[in-house]
Amino acid sequence: MKAIWNGVVIAESDATVVVENNHYFPADSVKAEYLRDSATTTVCPWKGTASYKTLVVDGTENADAAWVYPTPRDAAAQIKDHYAFWKGVTVTA
């Protein structure tokens, strides 16, 4: 699977985890140079607290377009430190 935004591959992995129709990419498959910290968080009743990242490619920002669960609840342990994408990021095989 690949996550592509602004013409650039942000993440690529054969070992994504699918939860609620989202592909979660292992942290080591995500190109960290395109991620910037965000203060945004959300809480899912069964997954826990998600932290967001802003994508920056060629000077263009896509705020809060990636999220990760650094310390998920037990029911979502399989997505610990895995990244998912939205807001115009194409995830494709």
N, C-alpha and C positions, 0 to 999 in steps of 0.2 A: 504494500500500500504506500501511496505517496500523498503528502499534504503540500499543495502548491498555492502560493499567493503572489500576486504581482509578477508572475512569470518565473518565480524561483521556487525550487523544491525546499521546503522548510523542514520536512521530516520524511524518512523513508524506512520502512521495516516490513519484514515478512512475519513479524510476531506481534501484530496489534491485538488488543483485547477489545471486543465489541460489547458495549453496554449501552442499552437504550438507543440503539441505532447509531452510536458514535464510535468511531475507531479511536482507541487510546494507544498512542505510540510510546514505546519505552523511552525514557529520558535520553539514553545514549544514541537514539536514532534521530533526535531532534537537533537541528543546527542552532546551538545556543547563541551564536553571533546575531541571529535575527530576533531574539527575545529581549524585551525590556521589562523590568518589574513594574507592576501596577499595584495600586492600593486596593483594588476591587477584590472583594470576596463574596461568595454566596454560600448558603447552607442548604444541603439536600438532606431530607430526613433520614435516608438510609445510607447515603454515601459519605456524608460529613461535610466539612468546609473545603470549598474549592478556592484556590488562589489563581488569579488571572495574570496573563502576560500580554503586553502589547507587541505586535509584530512590527518590525522596522526593516524595510527593504528599499534600497536605493533612495533613502531619505523620506520615503512615504510611510506613514504610520497607520496601523489598523488597531485601534484601541481595544484591549481586552478580547482579542481574537483567539487566544489560546487559554486553556485552563488545565489545572493539575490538582490532584488531591495528594498533598504531601503526607498527611496522616489520616487516611480514610477510616471509616468505621469497619468493623470486622466483616460485615456483609459485602464490602467493596474492596477487600484487601488486594484483589488481583489487579487493581488499577493504581496502586500506590506508585507515586512518581512517574505516572504515565500522562502524556499530554493529549488533549483533544482540541479540535479546532472548529470554528464557525465564522460568521461574519464575512462571507465571501471566499473563504479558504476552500479550495476544491480538494476533496479526498477521493482518490481514485486508485484502481488497481493498476 
